[in-house]
């Protein structure tokens, strides 16, 4: 069982990740498929019936796939790496 304190920290991490993903999804200089993956990630993070860890790992797999895209602007890649590191710390 995850402690209340940990849960609060995880929710905070998810909130930060959502903020960054929101920026990416609205950035018109980012290719459409990458913005779409960011939106998909936002939706996946907001599925309430999963634990924070399950939501985080679902998003990590979405982002892992899109990070291979050669058309990704470098600044977007850095933002996605930040999201990944935020989410990788979330465990059940």
N, C-alpha and C positions, 0 to 999 in steps of 0.2 A: 504494500500500500504506500502510495506517495504522500508525504506529509503536506499539511496545509501550506507551509512556508515554501516548499518545493513547487507545489501547484501554482502558487502565486508567482513565483519566479518564471515558471514555464509559460504562464499566461502572458507575462510581461515580454518574454522572448518572442512569443507568437505575435503579440501586438507590434513589436518592432519589425518583425519579418513582414507582417501585413503592410506596414507603412512603406517599406522599401519596395515590396512587390507592387504596391499601388502606384508608386512613382514610375516604375518600369512600365507598367501596363498603360500608363497615360503618356509616355514619352514617344512622341511621333517620329523621332529620329531612330527609334529602335524598330527593326524589322517586325512585320505583323505576326509572324509565327512565334516570335519570342515574347511579344506582348500577350499573345493568346496563352502561352504557357504560364506567364505570370498571373493572368486572370484565373486560369485553371488552378494554379497553386493557391491563390486567395480563396477560391471556393473550397478547395480541399482542406485548408486550414480552419475553415469555419463550420465544418461538419461536426455538430455537437455530440452525435452519438459515439464518436470515437474518442479514445483517450488522447491527451496531448502528444504522447509518444507515437501513436499510430498515425495521427494527422501529420506530424513532423516527418515521419519516414515516407509517407505517401508523397509529400511535397519534395523531399530530397530525391526521390526517384524521378519525378517529373523534371526537376531542374537538372539532374544528372544527364538526362537525355538531351536537353536543349543546350547544355553547356558545350556539347560537341559541335554546335553549329559554327561553321567558319565565317558566317556573315555577322556574327555578334560583335557589336562595338565593344572595345576594351573596357570602357567605363561601366557598361551594363554587366559585363562578365564579372567585374570586381564587386558590383552590388549583389549579384547572384551568389558569389562566393561568401559574401557577408551573411546573406540569408542562410546559406547552407551551414555556416559555422554556428549561427544562432540556434538553428534547429537541431544540429547534431548533438548538442548538449542536453537535449530533452530525452529522458529515459523513463521507462515504467518502473 
